[in-house]
Amino acid sequence: MIYVIDHNDSFTHNVVHQFALFDKVECDNYDKVRENKIKQASTIIFSPGPGNPKDYPITSKIYKKYKGKKRIIGICLGFQHILFCEGARIIEQKKIYHGYQSNIKVINNKSLFQKGKLFKVGRYHSLKLKEPFKSDNFEITMRCITSKVAMAFENNKDKIYGFQFHPESFLTINGNLLIKKILSA
């Protein structure tokens, strides 16, 4: 079972529908998380959402408790939240990407995806990872071709993955392929 933690985002139920193609999905708001559902889940999803990761201390506690024990996937705010919990700084971008399609490229040999592979993805974010960023076992694996902003990370040791973009967006070509690959890792 996949447990989606909703950060009050209009995209969350699109995320739920996409992941439901691969497994049973349960979803609760971040401030109404059910511990018994987390324990049953094989995967925890941190959804997109408004604001900054520091606005969601409950999600931080969940991440710290289940890191290395459950597969964790972060999308947009969820991506930022995981990195924030790993000591990263999350900052405002000069350009806001809401409903914007970008070309991104796999830049890392350690990725589950082939180095050099290109994807068209849907972006909806005003914040980004401040680099450089270093953390044990975390590798930035995809970047925007134009802005060079980090668009994905992988921690294959602890089974933690993140997308700054929205794999469930109609602007993301082959979003289901991306999800299927992460869920099978």
Secondary structure as GFF3:
##gff-version 3
##sequence-region A 1 185
A	DSSP	beta_strand	2	6	.	.	.	ID=ss1
A	DSSP	alpha_helix	12	19	.	.	.	ID=ss2
A	DSSP	beta_strand	25	29	.	.	.	ID=ss3
A	DSSP	three_ten_helix	30	32	.	.	.	ID=ss4
A	DSSP	alpha_helix	35	40	.	.	.	ID=ss5
A	DSSP	beta_strand	43	46	.	.	.	ID=ss6
A	DSSP	three_ten_helix	53	55	.	.	.	ID=ss7
A	DSSP	alpha_helix	57	66	.	.	.	ID=ss8
A	DSSP	beta_strand	71	75	.	.	.	ID=ss9
A	DSSP	alpha_helix	77	85	.	.	.	ID=ss10
A	DSSP	beta_strand	90	106	.	.	.	ID=ss11
A	DSSP	beta_strand	118	129	.	.	.	ID=ss12
A	DSSP	beta_strand	139	144	.	.	.	ID=ss13
A	DSSP	beta_strand	150	155	.	.	.	ID=ss14
A	DSSP	beta_strand	160	163	.	.	.	ID=ss15
A	DSSP	alpha_helix	175	183	.	.	.	ID=ss16
###
